[in-house]
Amino acid sequence: MESTMELDELKQAWQSLDRRLQQQNALNLQLLTDSRVRTAKSGLRWLLVRSALQIALGVALTIFFAIFWIEHRDNVSLLVSGLVMHAYSVLLIIAGVMELLLLVRIDYAEPVVTIQRYLTLYRQWRKRCMPWLGLSQWLLWVPETLILFKFWLDVDIWANDHGVVYIFLAIGTAGLLGSMWLMYWSPTALRRRVTSYLDQTNACPAVMRAQASLDEIARFERE
């Protein structure tokens, strides 16, 4: 009889201890979650500011280039240059709005896995979008140069010497093809290093740090 009572008391003690351990683990998980989510939110805040600034810059450039090509409708080279840069400015706005929407939709009160999903979507968007925005600069610097020379110095490079513009385009095309070769057609080992570098650059250190903080919570939950 006494042995049975001792076993019951021991069982109850273990159950009580187990409940306390579970409560302690739950408390530790909550504290860790609050701390890491707060860190992730703080680190991503500047991305919201950057996206807003990109949109503002895109709007300003769109207005500037629209005015420019309207004023130079009688000059084919300047008209085309203005239209090209106008279109690029609109793309900057679209890219900024998409990033802003992805960041704003993150609800830090949601489960960690949900936050991670939105961060993954953000990284995927930048992974697809940013390389093309970057590659386009190899050619966009040509109309940019034509516009700036006309705007600041009142010099029409195309009207003065077609050959200079052809040289500009040749340099830009060579740079574009070289960059695309590194990204898509170079040997596998080199292409992987280039792709890894671009992925890390486009993902932003703040996003990578935020994901690392959230991964720490996921590891604690699995343990």
C-alpha positions as CSV (number, residue, x, y, z in Angstrom):
1,M,0.0,0.0,0.0
2,E,2.8,2.4,1.0
3,S,4.7,1.5,-2.2
4,T,1.6,2.3,-4.3
5,M,1.3,5.7,-2.6
6,E,5.0,6.5,-3.1
7,L,4.6,5.7,-6.8
8,D,1.6,7.9,-7.1
9,E,3.3,10.7,-5.3
10,L,6.4,10.3,-7.5
11,K,4.2,10.3,-10.6
12,Q,2.5,13.5,-9.5
13,A,5.8,15.1,-8.8
14,W,7.1,14.2,-12.2
15,Q,3.9,15.6,-13.8
16,S,4.2,18.8,-11.8
17,L,7.9,19.1,-12.8
18,D,7.0,18.5,-16.4
19,R,4.3,21.2,-16.4
20,R,6.8,23.6,-14.9
21,L,9.4,22.8,-17.5
22,Q,6.8,23.3,-20.3
23,Q,5.8,26.6,-18.8
24,Q,9.4,27.7,-18.5
25,N,10.1,26.6,-22.1
26,A,7.0,28.5,-23.3
27,L,8.1,31.6,-21.4
28,N,11.6,31.4,-22.8
29,L,10.2,30.9,-26.4
30,Q,8.0,33.9,-26.0
31,L,10.8,36.1,-24.7
32,L,13.1,34.9,-27.5
33,T,10.4,35.5,-30.1
34,D,9.6,39.0,-28.8
35,S,13.3,39.9,-28.8
36,R,14.2,38.5,-32.3
37,V,11.0,39.8,-33.9
38,R,11.7,43.2,-32.5
39,T,15.3,43.0,-33.8
40,A,14.0,42.0,-37.3
41,K,11.4,44.8,-37.4
42,S,14.0,47.4,-36.4
43,G,16.4,46.2,-39.0
44,L,13.8,46.2,-41.8
45,R,12.5,49.7,-41.0
46,W,15.1,51.4,-43.1
47,L,14.0,49.3,-46.1
48,L,10.6,51.0,-45.9
49,V,12.3,54.4,-45.9
50,R,14.5,53.3,-48.9
51,S,11.5,52.1,-50.9
52,A,9.6,55.3,-50.2
53,L,12.6,57.3,-51.3
54,Q,12.9,55.2,-54.5
55,I,9.3,55.9,-55.3
56,A,9.8,59.7,-54.7
57,L,12.9,59.7,-56.9
58,G,11.0,57.8,-59.6
59,V,8.2,60.3,-59.5
60,A,10.6,63.2,-59.7
61,L,12.5,61.6,-62.6
62,T,9.3,60.7,-64.4
63,I,8.2,64.4,-64.3
64,F,11.6,65.6,-65.4
65,F,12.0,63.3,-68.3
66,A,8.4,63.8,-69.4
67,I,9.0,67.6,-69.5
68,F,12.3,67.0,-71.3
69,W,11.0,64.8,-74.2
70,I,7.9,67.0,-74.6
71,E,10.1,70.1,-75.1
72,H,12.3,68.2,-77.6
73,R,9.7,66.5,-79.7
74,D,11.4,68.0,-82.8
75,N,14.7,66.3,-82.1
76,V,14.6,62.5,-82.6
77,S,17.6,61.6,-80.6
78,L,16.6,63.7,-77.5
79,L,13.0,62.6,-77.9
80,V,13.9,58.9,-77.9
81,S,16.4,59.5,-75.0
82,G,13.7,61.2,-72.9
83,L,11.1,58.5,-73.6
84,V,13.5,55.7,-72.7
85,M,14.4,57.4,-69.4
86,H,10.8,58.2,-68.8
87,A,9.9,54.5,-69.1
88,Y,12.8,53.6,-66.8
89,S,11.6,56.0,-64.2
90,V,8.2,54.5,-64.2
91,L,9.8,51.1,-63.7
92,L,11.6,52.5,-60.6
93,I,8.3,53.5,-59.2
94,I,6.7,50.1,-59.9
95,A,9.7,48.3,-58.3
96,G,9.5,50.6,-55.2
97,V,5.8,50.2,-54.8
98,M,6.1,46.4,-55.0
99,E,8.8,46.3,-52.4
100,L,6.9,48.7,-50.1
101,L,3.7,46.6,-50.4
102,L,5.6,43.4,-49.5
103,L,7.2,45.1,-46.5
104,V,4.0,46.7,-45.3
105,R,2.1,43.5,-45.5
106,I,4.4,41.9,-42.9
107,D,2.5,41.6,-39.6
108,Y,5.0,41.0,-36.8
109,A,2.2,39.6,-34.6
110,E,1.8,36.7,-37.0
111,P,3.5,33.4,-36.5
112,V,7.2,33.4,-37.4
113,V,6.7,31.1,-40.4
114,T,4.3,33.7,-41.9
115,I,6.9,36.5,-41.4
116,Q,9.5,34.3,-43.0
117,R,7.3,33.7,-46.0
118,Y,6.9,37.4,-46.7
119,L,10.6,37.9,-46.3
120,T,11.2,35.1,-48.8
121,L,8.8,36.7,-51.2
122,Y,10.6,40.0,-50.8
123,R,14.0,38.3,-51.6
124,Q,12.5,36.5,-54.6
125,W,11.1,39.8,-56.0
126,R,14.5,41.5,-55.7
127,K,16.3,38.5,-57.0
128,R,14.2,38.7,-60.2
129,C,13.9,42.4,-60.5
130,M,17.2,44.0,-59.5
131,P,19.6,42.2,-61.9
132,W,17.6,43.6,-64.9
133,L,17.4,47.1,-63.4
134,G,21.2,46.9,-62.9
135,L,22.0,45.4,-66.4
136,S,20.0,48.1,-68.1
137,Q,22.4,50.7,-66.8
138,W,24.9,49.5,-69.3
139,L,22.8,51.1,-72.0
140,L,20.8,53.7,-70.1
141,W,23.9,55.8,-69.4
142,V,23.9,56.7,-73.1
143,P,20.5,58.5,-73.1
144,E,21.3,59.9,-69.7
145,T,24.5,61.4,-71.0
146,L,22.7,62.9,-74.1
147,I,20.0,64.4,-71.8
148,L,22.4,65.8,-69.2
149,F,24.7,67.4,-71.9
150,K,21.7,69.1,-73.4
151,F,20.1,70.1,-70.1
152,W,23.2,71.4,-68.4
153,L,25.5,72.5,-71.3
154,D,22.9,72.9,-74.1
155,V,25.1,70.6,-76.2
156,D,23.5,68.1,-78.6
157,I,26.1,65.3,-78.8
158,W,24.2,63.4,-81.5
159,A,23.9,66.5,-83.7
160,N,27.6,67.3,-83.2
161,D,29.0,63.8,-83.8
162,H,27.1,60.6,-84.4
163,G,30.2,58.6,-84.0
164,V,30.6,59.5,-80.3
165,V,27.1,58.1,-79.6
166,Y,27.9,54.9,-81.5
167,I,31.0,54.5,-79.4
168,F,29.0,55.0,-76.3
169,L,26.5,52.3,-77.4
170,A,29.3,49.9,-78.3
171,I,30.8,50.3,-74.9
172,G,27.4,49.8,-73.2
173,T,26.6,46.7,-75.4
174,A,30.0,45.2,-74.6
175,G,29.5,45.7,-70.9
176,L,25.9,44.3,-71.1
177,L,27.0,41.2,-73.0
178,G,30.0,40.7,-70.6
179,S,27.7,40.9,-67.5
180,M,25.2,38.5,-69.0
181,W,27.9,36.1,-69.9
182,L,29.1,36.1,-66.3
183,M,25.5,35.6,-65.0
184,Y,24.1,33.1,-67.5
185,W,26.8,31.5,-69.7
186,S,30.1,31.4,-67.8
187,P,31.5,28.2,-66.5
188,T,29.4,26.6,-63.7
189,A,31.8,27.4,-60.8
190,L,32.2,31.0,-61.8
191,R,28.5,31.4,-62.5
192,R,27.6,30.1,-59.1
193,R,29.9,32.6,-57.4
194,V,28.5,35.4,-59.4
195,T,24.9,34.4,-58.7
196,S,25.6,33.9,-55.0
197,Y,27.2,37.4,-54.8
198,L,24.3,39.0,-56.6
199,D,21.7,37.1,-54.5
200,Q,23.4,38.4,-51.3
201,T,23.7,41.9,-52.6
202,N,20.1,42.1,-53.8
203,A,18.7,40.5,-50.7
204,C,20.1,43.3,-48.5
205,P,22.0,42.6,-45.3
206,A,19.0,43.8,-43.3
207,V,16.8,41.0,-44.7
208,M,19.5,38.4,-44.2
209,R,19.9,39.4,-40.6
210,A,16.2,39.4,-40.0
211,Q,15.9,35.9,-41.5
212,A,18.8,34.7,-39.3
213,S,17.0,36.1,-36.2
214,L,13.7,34.3,-37.2
215,D,15.6,31.1,-37.9
216,E,16.9,31.2,-34.4
217,I,13.3,31.1,-33.1
218,A,12.5,28.2,-35.4
219,R,15.5,26.2,-34.1
220,F,14.5,26.9,-30.5
221,E,11.0,25.6,-31.3
222,R,12.4,22.4,-32.7
223,E,14.6,21.7,-29.7
